[in-house]
Amino acid sequence: MSGLILKLAAGEKVVINGALLENGDKPSSLRIADANARVLRCRDALRPDEVNTPVKQVYYAIQLLITGDLEEDRVLPALFREIDSLEDVFRGIDSQAIPQLRQMLRRGNHYSALCHMRNLVELEAELFRHAHLKNAMTEHQQAKVA
């Protein structure tokens, strides 16, 4: 048997093809046999107020493709431009991250693309932390000189 297996916690919510489903009071597994089903775990969803970085903007657009709030034909060209702008940032860290993402989206594997994006969100956060530390150290050294 093939297909996506979702392991759901008690009370966990998931959106499948635009319908919000809530698991019962016990953990369970659900097999999604249709490769074209649009699946989004609510725990993986970003709220609009959390979309505050370039990677999160791409993540959110993919999320909206999954929920059916954006049409693939209309949004993919702009989404690919956004993804292209991220390539230089991630090339030195993971040279395959962006090409893999493009391939997933071209194949219509939006759920896989969203899962892939979670790794990029974490990498982006690490890059921002590193940049913040570097700026703080530079400011500290400049204060010592002054």
Secondary structure, DSSP 8 states (H G I E B T S, - for coil): --SEEEEE-TT-EEEETTEEEE--SS-EEEEE--TT--EEEGGG---GGG--SHHHHHHHHHHHHHHTSS-HHHHHHHHHHHHHHHHHHHHTT-TTHHHHHHHHHHTT-HHHHHHHHHHHHHHHHHHHHHHHHHHHHHHHHHHHH-
